[in-house]
């Protein structure tokens, strides 16, 4: 892949997370019955950062869970016969909660659809919302983000790479061009 541009640096990412935290609080009229669930893998540290930002704003910590969508994907047959399962860890009930799913990038919407199925398998939430750091367009399903850090119009031949200190040693969002095949 060929590097094209840096879209966000660490300061811009943190600013977006703070803005999303404020929007989540505002849209939900506070944090009562609110929980965040990070979609593995990069949605998890973004969710953790959002939980910290909400706590700084509201003075109270909201529940956070971790969601592995491996068994809920609609492309299992094209990926592999035995999906690698990472642990889902939702140590609270989602029943009648306002659930905010958190991911790094929304693209086709298929990951989010799988995540909604996984959450619903844990119980009936009052509401499921979606927070993403980057919305790059190209939806294949009628799914939209409720909270977006940055909209980045892309072509299908481009790749949006979210780097997070927790995994990559740096925090940034970069755009790459796929190599011609």
VMD Tcl script that builds the backbone (N, CA, C; Angstrom):
set m [mol new atoms 543]
animate dup $m
set s [atomselect $m all]
$s set {name element resname resid chain x y z} {
  {N N UNK 1 A 0.836 -1.187 0.000}
  {CA C UNK 1 A 0.000 0.000 0.000}
  {C C UNK 1 A 0.874 1.241 0.000}
  {N N UNK 2 A 0.371 2.262 -0.641}
  {CA C UNK 2 A 1.099 3.531 -0.743}
  {C C UNK 2 A 0.440 4.573 0.160}
  {N N UNK 3 A 1.259 5.186 1.005}
  {CA C UNK 3 A 0.775 6.246 1.904}
  {C C UNK 3 A 0.294 7.428 1.077}
  {N N UNK 4 A -0.911 7.949 1.411}
  {CA C UNK 4 A -1.445 9.117 0.712}
  {C C UNK 4 A -1.478 10.356 1.603}
  {N N UNK 5 A -1.987 10.189 2.839}
  {CA C UNK 5 A -2.136 11.376 3.692}
  {C C UNK 5 A -2.386 10.983 5.134}
  {N N UNK 6 A -1.967 11.867 6.033}
  {CA C UNK 6 A -2.367 11.723 7.433}
  {C C UNK 6 A -3.607 12.579 7.603}
  {N N UNK 7 A -4.686 11.950 8.036}
  {CA C UNK 7 A -5.971 12.626 8.165}
  {C C UNK 7 A -6.117 13.258 9.549}
  {N N UNK 8 A -5.688 12.518 10.583}
  {CA C UNK 8 A -5.790 13.019 11.959}
  {C C UNK 8 A -4.516 12.665 12.711}
  {N N UNK 9 A -4.055 13.598 13.551}
  {CA C UNK 9 A -2.953 13.290 14.450}
  {C C UNK 9 A -3.529 12.989 15.829}
  {N N UNK 10 A -2.677 12.770 16.816}
  {CA C UNK 10 A -3.145 12.399 18.154}
  {C C UNK 10 A -4.056 13.465 18.764}
  {N N UNK 11 A -3.711 14.721 18.581}
  {CA C UNK 11 A -4.521 15.818 19.128}
  {C C UNK 11 A -5.904 15.819 18.491}
  {N N UNK 12 A -5.975 15.636 17.182}
  {CA C UNK 12 A -7.268 15.622 16.479}
  {C C UNK 12 A -8.114 14.432 16.909}
  {N N UNK 13 A -7.487 13.280 17.127}
  {CA C UNK 13 A -8.220 12.096 17.585}
  {C C UNK 13 A -8.799 12.356 18.971}
  {N N UNK 14 A -7.987 12.885 19.881}
  {CA C UNK 14 A -8.477 13.155 21.240}
  {C C UNK 14 A -9.574 14.218 21.241}
  {N N UNK 15 A -9.440 15.212 20.387}
  {CA C UNK 15 A -10.469 16.241 20.265}
  {C C UNK 15 A -11.780 15.610 19.780}
  {N N UNK 16 A -11.688 14.714 18.812}
  {CA C UNK 16 A -12.881 14.029 18.289}
  {C C UNK 16 A -13.527 13.166 19.367}
  {N N UNK 17 A -12.716 12.482 20.162}
  {CA C UNK 17 A -13.256 11.645 21.239}
  {C C UNK 17 A -13.984 12.500 22.269}
  {N N UNK 18 A -13.420 13.631 22.627}
  {CA C UNK 18 A -14.076 14.535 23.574}
  {C C UNK 18 A -15.399 15.038 23.008}
  {N N UNK 19 A -15.407 15.396 21.734}
  {CA C UNK 19 A -16.632 15.879 21.085}
  {C C UNK 19 A -17.695 14.776 21.059}
  {N N UNK 20 A -17.302 13.560 20.702}
  {CA C UNK 20 A -18.240 12.433 20.668}
  {C C UNK 20 A -18.799 12.178 22.070}
  {N N UNK 21 A -17.962 12.252 23.088}
  {CA C UNK 21 A -18.421 12.045 24.473}
  {C C UNK 21 A -19.513 13.055 24.824}
  {N N UNK 22 A -19.290 14.330 24.490}
  {CA C UNK 22 A -20.301 15.361 24.752}
  {C C UNK 22 A -21.589 15.063 23.987}
  {N N UNK 23 A -21.466 14.626 22.727}
  {CA C UNK 23 A -22.649 14.325 21.912}
  {C C UNK 23 A -23.423 13.138 22.481}
  {N N UNK 24 A -22.720 12.116 22.957}
  {CA C UNK 24 A -23.379 10.953 23.552}
  {C C UNK 24 A -24.185 11.385 24.777}
  {N N UNK 25 A -23.572 12.189 25.628}
  {CA C UNK 25 A -24.257 12.668 26.835}
  {C C UNK 25 A -25.482 13.491 26.456}
  {N N UNK 26 A -25.319 14.397 25.502}
  {CA C UNK 26 A -26.424 15.268 25.099}
  {C C UNK 26 A -27.570 14.475 24.479}
  {N N UNK 27 A -27.262 13.592 23.543}
  {CA C UNK 27 A -28.314 12.837 22.850}
  {C C UNK 27 A -29.076 11.910 23.800}
  {N N UNK 28 A -28.407 11.443 24.853}
  {CA C UNK 28 A -29.034 10.514 25.793}
  {C C UNK 28 A -29.535 11.196 27.061}
  {N N UNK 29 A -29.555 12.527 27.051}
  {CA C UNK 29 A -30.023 13.305 28.214}
  {C C UNK 29 A -29.306 12.888 29.494}
  {N N UNK 30 A -28.000 12.785 29.407}
  {CA C UNK 30 A -27.197 12.363 30.553}
  {C C UNK 30 A -26.686 10.950 30.351}
  {N N UNK 31 A -26.305 10.319 31.467}
  {CA C UNK 31 A -25.684 9.000 31.353}
  {C C UNK 31 A -26.460 7.895 32.066}
  {N N UNK 32 A -27.667 8.197 32.512}
  {CA C UNK 32 A -28.467 7.170 33.187}
  {C C UNK 32 A -28.772 6.027 32.217}
  {N N UNK 33 A -28.531 4.799 32.664}
  {CA C UNK 33 A -28.762 3.578 31.869}
  {C C UNK 33 A -27.918 3.524 30.600}
  {N N UNK 34 A -26.804 4.236 30.590}
  {CA C UNK 34 A -25.924 4.259 29.422}
  {C C UNK 34 A -24.777 3.275 29.610}
  {N N UNK 35 A -24.415 2.583 28.537}
  {CA C UNK 35 A -23.219 1.737 28.551}
  {C C UNK 35 A -22.572 1.798 27.176}
  {N N UNK 36 A -21.260 1.599 27.149}
  {CA C UNK 36 A -20.513 1.577 25.905}
  {C C UNK 36 A -19.955 0.178 25.698}
  {N N UNK 37 A -19.989 -0.294 24.457}
  {CA C UNK 37 A -19.442 -1.601 24.126}
  {C C UNK 37 A -18.515 -1.432 22.932}
  {N N UNK 38 A -17.227 -1.711 23.147}
  {CA C UNK 38 A -16.237 -1.606 22.095}
  {C C UNK 38 A -16.206 -2.865 21.263}
  {N N UNK 39 A -16.198 -2.701 19.936}
  {CA C UNK 39 A -16.092 -3.827 19.016}
  {C C UNK 39 A -14.616 -4.127 18.817}
  {N N UNK 40 A -14.225 -5.394 19.089}
  {CA C UNK 40 A -12.823 -5.779 18.932}
  {C C UNK 40 A -12.391 -5.553 17.500}
  {N N UNK 41 A -11.210 -5.044 17.249}
  {CA C UNK 41 A -10.221 -4.820 18.272}
  {C C UNK 41 A -10.044 -3.328 18.567}
  {N N UNK 42 A -9.988 -2.485 17.548}
  {CA C UNK 42 A -9.693 -1.073 17.809}
  {C C UNK 42 A -10.868 -0.279 18.383}
  {N N UNK 43 A -12.061 -0.838 18.355}
  {CA C UNK 43 A -13.189 -0.179 19.003}
  {C C UNK 43 A -13.073 -0.202 20.517}
  {N N UNK 44 A -12.311 -1.165 21.036}
  {CA C UNK 44 A -12.180 -1.311 22.491}
  {C C UNK 44 A -11.403 -0.140 23.115}
  {N N UNK 45 A -10.205 0.190 22.643}
  {CA C UNK 45 A -9.522 1.339 23.258}
  {C C UNK 45 A -10.228 2.661 22.987}
  {N N UNK 46 A -10.935 2.774 21.869}
  {CA C UNK 46 A -11.695 3.999 21.617}
  {C C UNK 46 A -12.838 4.092 22.625}
  {N N UNK 47 A -13.515 2.973 22.892}
  {CA C UNK 47 A -14.582 2.950 23.904}
  {C C UNK 47 A -14.019 3.323 25.274}
  {N N UNK 48 A -12.850 2.794 25.606}
  {CA C UNK 48 A -12.230 3.106 26.905}
  {C C UNK 48 A -11.926 4.600 27.013}
  {N N UNK 49 A -11.452 5.190 25.930}
  {CA C UNK 49 A -11.176 6.631 25.933}
  {C C UNK 49 A -12.471 7.428 26.078}
  {N N UNK 50 A -13.545 6.959 25.434}
  {CA C UNK 50 A -14.840 7.627 25.565}
  {C C UNK 50 A -15.372 7.531 26.990}
  {N N UNK 51 A -15.222 6.356 27.613}
  {CA C UNK 51 A -15.652 6.183 29.003}
  {C C UNK 51 A -14.906 7.171 29.903}
  {N N UNK 52 A -13.595 7.318 29.695}
  {CA C UNK 52 A -12.811 8.266 30.494}
  {C C UNK 52 A -13.256 9.703 30.247}
  {N N UNK 53 A -13.545 10.048 28.990}
  {CA C UNK 53 A -13.984 11.408 28.669}
  {C C UNK 53 A -15.348 11.691 29.295}
  {N N UNK 54 A -16.258 10.724 29.233}
  {CA C UNK 54 A -17.578 10.899 29.843}
  {C C UNK 54 A -17.437 11.057 31.350}
  {N N UNK 55 A -16.537 10.283 31.962}
  {CA C UNK 55 A -16.322 10.403 33.407}
  {C C UNK 55 A -15.766 11.780 33.766}
  {N N UNK 56 A -14.862 12.322 32.945}
  {CA C UNK 56 A -14.332 13.669 33.202}
  {C C UNK 56 A -15.451 14.709 33.134}
  {N N UNK 57 A -16.383 14.519 32.219}
  {CA C UNK 57 A -17.462 15.489 32.022}
  {C C UNK 57 A -18.546 15.350 33.096}
  {N N UNK 58 A -18.961 14.115 33.370}
  {CA C UNK 58 A -20.111 13.859 34.241}
  {C C UNK 58 A -19.741 13.502 35.679}
  {N N UNK 59 A -18.476 13.134 35.915}
  {CA C UNK 59 A -18.064 12.761 37.253}
  {C C UNK 59 A -18.474 11.345 37.661}
  {N N UNK 60 A -19.015 10.580 36.737}
  {CA C UNK 60 A -19.447 9.207 36.994}
  {C C UNK 60 A -18.993 8.319 35.840}
  {N N UNK 61 A -18.558 7.124 36.187}
  {CA C UNK 61 A -18.084 6.173 35.181}
  {C C UNK 61 A -19.255 5.353 34.652}
  {N N UNK 62 A -19.355 5.215 33.341}
  {CA C UNK 62 A -20.382 4.366 32.742}
  {C C UNK 62 A -19.801 2.972 32.499}
  {N N UNK 63 A -20.686 1.975 32.445}
  {CA C UNK 63 A -20.251 0.608 32.176}
  {C C UNK 63 A -19.669 0.487 30.783}
  {N N UNK 64 A -18.670 -0.399 30.666}
  {CA C UNK 64 A -18.063 -0.662 29.368}
  {C C UNK 64 A -17.887 -2.157 29.176}
  {N N UNK 65 A -18.197 -2.620 27.980}
  {CA C UNK 65 A -18.001 -4.017 27.628}
  {C C UNK 65 A -17.174 -4.147 26.370}
  {N N UNK 66 A -16.803 -5.397 26.083}
  {CA C UNK 66 A -15.992 -5.728 24.914}
  {C C UNK 66 A -16.760 -6.765 24.113}
  {N N UNK 67 A -16.864 -6.552 22.808}
  {CA C UNK 67 A -17.656 -7.427 21.959}
  {C C UNK 67 A -16.814 -8.037 20.859}
  {N N UNK 68 A -16.866 -9.367 20.773}
  {CA C UNK 68 A -16.238 -10.103 19.679}
  {C C UNK 68 A -17.359 -10.553 18.757}
  {N N UNK 69 A -17.317 -10.134 17.503}
  {CA C UNK 69 A -18.413 -10.439 16.584}
  {C C UNK 69 A -18.121 -11.626 15.676}
  {N N UNK 70 A -17.055 -12.360 15.927}
  {CA C UNK 70 A -16.633 -13.430 15.026}
  {C C UNK 70 A -17.762 -14.370 14.619}
  {N N UNK 71 A -18.566 -14.827 15.564}
  {CA C UNK 71 A -19.627 -15.781 15.238}
  {C C UNK 71 A -20.827 -15.152 14.556}
  {N N UNK 72 A -20.885 -13.836 14.517}
  {CA C UNK 72 A -22.048 -13.150 13.959}
  {C C UNK 72 A -21.796 -12.583 12.567}
  {N N UNK 73 A -20.595 -12.768 12.046}
  {CA C UNK 73 A -20.251 -12.222 10.738}
  {C C UNK 73 A -21.001 -12.960 9.633}
  {N N UNK 74 A -21.354 -12.228 8.572}
  {CA C UNK 74 A -22.045 -12.863 7.454}
  {C C UNK 74 A -21.083 -13.371 6.388}
  {N N UNK 75 A -19.791 -13.220 6.628}
  {CA C UNK 75 A -18.799 -13.668 5.655}
  {C C UNK 75 A -17.921 -14.797 6.201}
  {N N UNK 76 A -18.418 -15.526 7.194}
  {CA C UNK 76 A -17.617 -16.602 7.778}
  {C C UNK 76 A -17.169 -17.602 6.728}
  {N N UNK 77 A -18.060 -17.952 5.808}
  {CA C UNK 77 A -17.715 -18.966 4.813}
  {C C UNK 77 A -16.618 -18.492 3.874}
  {N N UNK 78 A -16.496 -17.181 3.683}
  {CA C UNK 78 A -15.439 -16.678 2.804}
  {C C UNK 78 A -14.151 -16.422 3.561}
  {N N UNK 79 A -14.222 -16.378 4.889}
  {CA C UNK 79 A -13.029 -16.111 5.696}
  {C C UNK 79 A -12.331 -17.412 6.058}
  {N N UNK 80 A -12.983 -18.201 6.891}
  {CA C UNK 80 A -12.409 -19.454 7.336}
  {C C UNK 80 A -13.495 -20.279 7.998}
  {N N UNK 81 A -13.307 -21.580 8.039}
  {CA C UNK 81 A -14.318 -22.457 8.611}
  {C C UNK 81 A -14.391 -22.353 10.127}
  {N N UNK 82 A -13.270 -22.204 10.793}
  {CA C UNK 82 A -13.237 -22.101 12.244}
  {C C UNK 82 A -12.760 -20.712 12.638}
  {N N UNK 83 A -13.700 -19.804 12.953}
  {CA C UNK 83 A -13.277 -18.450 13.319}
  {C C UNK 83 A -12.501 -18.465 14.622}
  {N N UNK 84 A -11.527 -17.571 14.712}
  {CA C UNK 84 A -10.784 -17.423 15.954}
  {C C UNK 84 A -11.655 -16.603 16.888}
  {N N UNK 85 A -11.965 -17.173 18.040}
  {CA C UNK 85 A -12.852 -16.487 18.971}
  {C C UNK 85 A -12.048 -15.759 20.032}
  {N N UNK 86 A -12.304 -14.496 20.135}
  {CA C UNK 86 A -11.752 -13.691 21.210}
  {C C UNK 86 A -12.900 -13.483 22.186}
  {N N UNK 87 A -12.599 -13.318 23.415}
  {CA C UNK 87 A -13.640 -13.256 24.436}
  {C C UNK 87 A -14.490 -11.999 24.324}
  {N N UNK 88 A -15.802 -12.213 24.384}
  {CA C UNK 88 A -16.724 -11.114 24.593}
  {C C UNK 88 A -16.807 -10.937 26.095}
  {N N UNK 89 A -16.732 -9.713 26.555}
  {CA C UNK 89 A -16.806 -9.450 27.985}
  {C C UNK 89 A -17.773 -8.294 28.221}
  {N N UNK 90 A -19.020 -8.651 28.514}
  {CA C UNK 90 A -20.034 -7.658 28.850}
  {C C UNK 90 A -20.501 -8.000 30.261}
  {N N UNK 91 A -19.839 -7.419 31.277}
  {CA C UNK 91 A -20.091 -7.794 32.678}
  {C C UNK 91 A -21.306 -7.096 33.308}
  {N N UNK 92 A -22.296 -6.769 32.495}
  {CA C UNK 92 A -23.509 -6.106 32.967}
  {C C UNK 92 A -24.627 -6.504 32.017}
  {N N UNK 93 A -25.847 -6.299 32.441}
  {CA C UNK 93 A -27.003 -6.589 31.598}
  {C C UNK 93 A -27.221 -5.430 30.626}
  {N N UNK 94 A -27.533 -5.750 29.380}
  {CA C UNK 94 A -27.862 -4.715 28.398}
  {C C UNK 94 A -29.370 -4.473 28.340}
  {N N UNK 95 A -30.141 -5.263 29.068}
  {CA C UNK 95 A -31.595 -5.143 29.054}
  {C C UNK 95 A -32.008 -3.745 29.506}
  {N N UNK 96 A -32.783 -3.092 28.652}
  {CA C UNK 96 A -33.300 -1.735 28.889}
  {C C UNK 96 A -32.211 -0.670 29.027}
  {N N UNK 97 A -31.016 -0.962 28.550}
  {CA C UNK 97 A -29.916 0.018 28.574}
  {C C UNK 97 A -29.842 0.758 27.238}
  {N N UNK 98 A -29.248 1.934 27.298}
  {CA C UNK 98 A -28.894 2.675 26.083}
  {C C UNK 98 A -27.471 2.239 25.752}
  {N N UNK 99 A -27.337 1.404 24.742}
  {CA C UNK 99 A -26.046 0.830 24.368}
  {C C UNK 99 A -25.434 1.654 23.243}
  {N N UNK 100 A -24.193 2.070 23.438}
  {CA C UNK 100 A -23.457 2.733 22.373}
  {C C UNK 100 A -22.359 1.771 21.925}
  {N N UNK 101 A -22.507 1.249 20.703}
  {CA C UNK 101 A -21.454 0.425 20.106}
  {C C UNK 101 A -20.361 1.361 19.621}
  {N N UNK 102 A -19.101 0.967 19.805}
  {CA C UNK 102 A -17.977 1.824 19.433}
  {C C UNK 102 A -17.038 1.051 18.518}
  {N N UNK 103 A -16.693 1.664 17.381}
  {CA C UNK 103 A -15.737 1.057 16.455}
  {C C UNK 103 A -14.838 2.151 15.901}
  {N N UNK 104 A -13.746 1.723 15.258}
  {CA C UNK 104 A -12.813 2.710 14.722}
  {C C UNK 104 A -13.295 3.287 13.394}
  {N N UNK 105 A -13.690 2.411 12.455}
  {CA C UNK 105 A -14.091 2.854 11.120}
  {C C UNK 105 A -15.380 2.149 10.731}
  {N N UNK 106 A -16.319 2.884 10.157}
  {CA C UNK 106 A -17.470 2.241 9.532}
  {C C UNK 106 A -17.292 2.353 8.029}
  {N N UNK 107 A -17.522 1.227 7.362}
  {CA C UNK 107 A -17.321 1.135 5.919}
  {C C UNK 107 A -18.602 0.575 5.300}
  {N N UNK 108 A -18.729 -0.723 5.173}
  {CA C UNK 108 A -19.911 -1.313 4.531}
  {C C UNK 108 A -21.107 -1.396 5.461}
  {N N UNK 109 A -20.862 -1.427 6.775}
  {CA C UNK 109 A -21.930 -1.576 7.749}
  {C C UNK 109 A -22.099 -3.002 8.232}
  {N N UNK 110 A -21.389 -3.942 7.629}
  {CA C UNK 110 A -21.552 -5.354 7.984}
  {C C UNK 110 A -21.036 -5.682 9.388}
  {N N UNK 111 A -19.956 -5.044 9.799}
  {CA C UNK 111 A -19.451 -5.262 11.163}
  {C C UNK 111 A -20.480 -4.780 12.180}
  {N N UNK 112 A -21.084 -3.641 11.924}
  {CA C UNK 112 A -22.075 -3.086 12.842}
  {C C UNK 112 A -23.307 -3.988 12.905}
  {N N UNK 113 A -23.743 -4.510 11.769}
  {CA C UNK 113 A -24.891 -5.418 11.766}
  {C C UNK 113 A -24.592 -6.634 12.621}
  {N N UNK 114 A -23.401 -7.191 12.483}
  {CA C UNK 114 A -22.998 -8.338 13.298}
  {C C UNK 114 A -22.947 -7.970 14.775}
  {N N UNK 115 A -22.460 -6.774 15.076}
  {CA C UNK 115 A -22.377 -6.327 16.469}
  {C C UNK 115 A -23.773 -6.152 17.069}
  {N N UNK 116 A -24.706 -5.633 16.294}
  {CA C UNK 116 A -26.077 -5.489 16.796}
  {C C UNK 116 A -26.683 -6.860 17.087}
  {N N UNK 117 A -26.452 -7.829 16.203}
  {CA C UNK 117 A -26.938 -9.195 16.452}
  {C C UNK 117 A -26.340 -9.744 17.744}
  {N N UNK 118 A -25.053 -9.513 17.954}
  {CA C UNK 118 A -24.386 -10.017 19.158}
  {C C UNK 118 A -24.945 -9.361 20.415}
  {N N UNK 119 A -25.185 -8.062 20.374}
  {CA C UNK 119 A -25.758 -7.364 21.535}
  {C C UNK 119 A -27.160 -7.900 21.812}
  {N N UNK 120 A -27.963 -8.072 20.772}
  {CA C UNK 120 A -29.329 -8.556 20.957}
  {C C UNK 120 A -29.355 -9.978 21.512}
  {N N UNK 121 A -28.312 -10.741 21.273}
  {CA C UNK 121 A -28.220 -12.082 21.853}
  {C C UNK 121 A -28.024 -12.014 23.365}
  {N N UNK 122 A -27.581 -10.856 23.869}
  {CA C UNK 122 A -27.380 -10.653 25.307}
  {C C UNK 122 A -28.610 -10.068 25.991}
  {N N UNK 123 A -29.619 -9.681 25.221}
  {CA C UNK 123 A -30.833 -9.111 25.804}
  {C C UNK 123 A -31.323 -7.941 24.988}
  {N N UNK 124 A -32.512 -7.487 25.325}
  {CA C UNK 124 A -33.123 -6.394 24.572}
  {C C UNK 124 A -32.751 -5.044 25.180}
  {N N UNK 125 A -31.920 -4.336 24.460}
  {CA C UNK 125 A -31.517 -2.991 24.882}
  {C C UNK 125 A -32.651 -2.017 24.591}
  {N N UNK 126 A -32.722 -0.943 25.345}
  {CA C UNK 126 A -33.712 0.104 25.083}
  {C C UNK 126 A -33.402 0.787 23.754}
  {N N UNK 127 A -32.104 0.929 23.463}
  {CA C UNK 127 A -31.649 1.629 22.265}
  {C C UNK 127 A -30.227 1.188 21.972}
  {N N UNK 128 A -29.903 1.062 20.697}
  {CA C UNK 128 A -28.521 0.800 20.293}
  {C C UNK 128 A -28.103 1.940 19.377}
  {N N UNK 129 A -26.993 2.577 19.736}
  {CA C UNK 129 A -26.446 3.674 18.948}
  {C C UNK 129 A -25.036 3.289 18.511}
  {N N UNK 130 A -24.502 4.036 17.562}
  {CA C UNK 130 A -23.177 3.743 17.030}
  {C C UNK 130 A -22.290 4.976 17.067}
  {N N UNK 131 A -21.102 4.803 17.654}
  {CA C UNK 131 A -20.071 5.845 17.652}
  {C C UNK 131 A -18.849 5.305 16.919}
  {N N UNK 132 A -18.360 6.063 15.948}
  {CA C UNK 132 A -17.165 5.664 15.208}
  {C C UNK 132 A -16.205 6.841 15.128}
  {N N UNK 133 A -14.940 6.516 15.092}
  {CA C UNK 133 A -13.942 7.571 14.924}
  {C C UNK 133 A -13.975 8.087 13.486}
  {N N UNK 134 A -14.134 7.167 12.511}
  {CA C UNK 134 A -14.107 7.545 11.097}
  {C C UNK 134 A -15.259 6.883 10.351}
  {N N UNK 135 A -15.975 7.676 9.566}
  {CA C UNK 135 A -16.983 7.160 8.635}
  {C C UNK 135 A -16.435 7.412 7.242}
  {N N UNK 136 A -16.165 6.335 6.504}
  {CA C UNK 136 A -15.553 6.470 5.185}
  {C C UNK 136 A -16.535 6.256 4.042}
  {N N UNK 137 A -17.822 6.024 4.356}
  {CA C UNK 137 A -18.821 5.850 3.303}
  {C C UNK 137 A -18.844 4.427 2.753}
  {N N UNK 138 A -19.518 4.251 1.622}
  {CA C UNK 138 A -19.623 2.969 0.899}
  {C C UNK 138 A -20.470 1.932 1.625}
  {N N UNK 139 A -21.565 2.349 2.244}
  {CA C UNK 139 A -22.427 1.424 2.966}
  {C C UNK 139 A -23.076 0.417 2.029}
  {N N UNK 140 A -23.138 -0.835 2.467}
  {CA C UNK 140 A -23.850 -1.897 1.759}
  {C C UNK 140 A -25.150 -2.242 2.467}
  {N N UNK 141 A -25.311 -1.752 3.688}
  {CA C UNK 141 A -26.507 -1.979 4.488}
  {C C UNK 141 A -27.033 -0.632 4.971}
  {N N UNK 142 A -28.334 -0.540 5.274}
  {CA C UNK 142 A -28.898 0.740 5.709}
  {C C UNK 142 A -28.584 1.035 7.172}
  {N N UNK 143 A -27.309 1.285 7.430}
  {CA C UNK 143 A -26.817 1.549 8.789}
  {C C UNK 143 A -26.076 2.873 8.759}
  {N N UNK 144 A -26.303 3.678 9.781}
  {CA C UNK 144 A -25.606 4.966 9.865}
  {C C UNK 144 A -25.018 5.143 11.262}
  {N N UNK 145 A -24.042 5.997 11.358}
  {CA C UNK 145 A -23.414 6.311 12.638}
  {C C UNK 145 A -24.194 7.418 13.327}
  {N N UNK 146 A -24.364 7.287 14.638}
  {CA C UNK 146 A -25.004 8.347 15.413}
  {C C UNK 146 A -23.989 9.411 15.816}
  {N N UNK 147 A -22.746 8.967 16.053}
  {CA C UNK 147 A -21.686 9.860 16.505}
  {C C UNK 147 A -20.446 9.566 15.667}
  {N N UNK 148 A -19.890 10.600 15.014}
  {CA C UNK 148 A -18.759 10.423 14.105}
  {C C UNK 148 A -17.664 11.416 14.444}
  {N N UNK 149 A -16.443 10.912 14.581}
  {CA C UNK 149 A -15.305 11.788 14.794}
  {C C UNK 149 A -14.952 12.570 13.548}
  {N N UNK 150 A -14.917 11.871 12.395}
  {CA C UNK 150 A -14.572 12.526 11.133}
  {C C UNK 150 A -15.142 11.721 9.975}
  {N N UNK 151 A -15.768 12.418 9.049}
  {CA C UNK 151 A -16.211 11.806 7.794}
  {C C UNK 151 A -15.084 11.953 6.785}
  {N N UNK 152 A -14.686 10.848 6.183}
  {CA C UNK 152 A -13.602 10.872 5.205}
  {C C UNK 152 A -14.106 10.206 3.921}
  {N N UNK 153 A -14.483 10.996 2.914}
  {CA C UNK 153 A -14.896 10.384 1.650}
  {C C UNK 153 A -13.711 9.640 1.041}
  {N N UNK 154 A -13.927 8.386 0.684}
  {CA C UNK 154 A -12.848 7.563 0.134}
  {C C UNK 154 A -13.322 6.856 -1.116}
  {N N UNK 155 A -12.374 6.330 -1.850}
  {CA C UNK 155 A -12.707 5.406 -2.936}
  {C C UNK 155 A -12.534 3.998 -2.376}
  {N N UNK 156 A -13.078 3.020 -3.075}
  {CA C UNK 156 A -12.952 1.634 -2.617}
  {C C UNK 156 A -11.502 1.138 -2.711}
  {N N UNK 157 A -10.682 1.849 -3.481}
  {CA C UNK 157 A -9.279 1.436 -3.619}
  {C C UNK 157 A -8.390 2.049 -2.543}
  {N N UNK 158 A -9.004 2.788 -1.620}
  {CA C UNK 158 A -8.250 3.385 -0.526}
  {C C UNK 158 A -8.509 2.632 0.767}
  {N N UNK 159 A -7.562 2.739 1.692}
  {CA C UNK 159 A -7.662 2.100 2.997}
  {C C UNK 159 A -7.468 3.170 4.060}
  {N N UNK 160 A -8.380 3.191 5.034}
  {CA C UNK 160 A -8.250 4.090 6.172}
  {C C UNK 160 A -7.632 3.274 7.300}
  {N N UNK 161 A -6.521 3.739 7.819}
  {CA C UNK 161 A -5.816 3.040 8.885}
  {C C UNK 161 A -5.859 3.866 10.166}
  {N N UNK 162 A -6.530 3.310 11.191}
  {CA C UNK 162 A -6.564 3.960 12.496}
  {C C UNK 162 A -5.466 3.333 13.346}
  {N N UNK 163 A -4.529 4.144 13.773}
  {CA C UNK 163 A -3.446 3.690 14.643}
  {C C UNK 163 A -3.743 4.196 16.060}
  {N N UNK 164 A -3.615 3.313 17.019}
  {CA C UNK 164 A -3.848 3.678 18.415}
  {C C UNK 164 A -2.645 3.272 19.242}
  {N N UNK 165 A -2.257 4.131 20.176}
  {CA C UNK 165 A -1.090 3.860 21.030}
  {C C UNK 165 A -1.141 2.461 21.633}
  {N N UNK 166 A -2.358 2.048 22.030}
  {CA C UNK 166 A -2.522 0.754 22.697}
  {C C UNK 166 A -2.063 -0.412 21.823}
  {N N UNK 167 A -2.147 -0.270 20.512}
  {CA C UNK 167 A -1.756 -1.342 19.591}
  {C C UNK 167 A -0.545 -0.996 18.738}
  {N N UNK 168 A -0.423 0.274 18.369}
  {CA C UNK 168 A 0.529 0.665 17.334}
  {C C UNK 168 A 1.647 1.579 17.808}
  {N N UNK 169 A 1.593 2.004 19.075}
  {CA C UNK 169 A 2.625 2.888 19.591}
  {C C UNK 169 A 2.421 4.349 19.250}
  {N N UNK 170 A 1.426 4.666 18.429}
  {CA C UNK 170 A 1.097 6.047 18.075}
  {C C UNK 170 A -0.406 6.136 17.838}
  {N N UNK 171 A -0.937 7.344 17.898}
  {CA C UNK 171 A -2.348 7.565 17.620}
  {C C UNK 171 A -2.463 8.487 16.421}
  {N N UNK 172 A -3.130 7.990 15.374}
  {CA C UNK 172 A -3.323 8.782 14.159}
  {C C UNK 172 A -4.330 8.075 13.253}
  {N N UNK 173 A -4.762 8.786 12.229}
  {CA C UNK 173 A -5.584 8.199 11.172}
  {C C UNK 173 A -4.898 8.542 9.864}
  {N N UNK 174 A -4.622 7.501 9.071}
  {CA C UNK 174 A -3.894 7.687 7.815}
  {C C UNK 174 A -4.671 7.069 6.661}
  {N N UNK 175 A -4.432 7.609 5.472}
  {CA C UNK 175 A -5.078 7.124 4.265}
  {C C UNK 175 A -4.018 6.526 3.352}
  {N N UNK 176 A -4.325 5.333 2.839}
  {CA C UNK 176 A -3.416 4.625 1.938}
  {C C UNK 176 A -4.131 4.268 0.653}
  {N N UNK 177 A -3.366 4.120 -0.415}
  {CA C UNK 177 A -3.876 3.625 -1.691}
  {C C UNK 177 A -3.482 2.168 -1.827}
  {N N UNK 178 A -4.453 1.306 -2.117}
  {CA C UNK 178 A -4.129 -0.117 -2.303}
  {C C UNK 178 A -3.252 -0.266 -3.532}
  {N N UNK 179 A -2.351 -1.228 -3.457}
  {CA C UNK 179 A -1.506 -1.542 -4.618}
  {C C UNK 179 A -2.382 -2.129 -5.715}
  {N N UNK 180 A -2.057 -1.790 -6.959}
  {CA C UNK 180 A -2.803 -2.374 -8.079}
  {C C UNK 180 A -2.473 -3.833 -8.184}
  {N N UNK 181 A -3.502 -4.602 -8.446}
  {CA C UNK 181 A -3.308 -6.062 -8.511}
  {C C UNK 181 A -3.218 -6.546 -9.919}
}
mol reanalyze $m
mol bondsrecalc $m
mol representation Tube
mol addrep $m
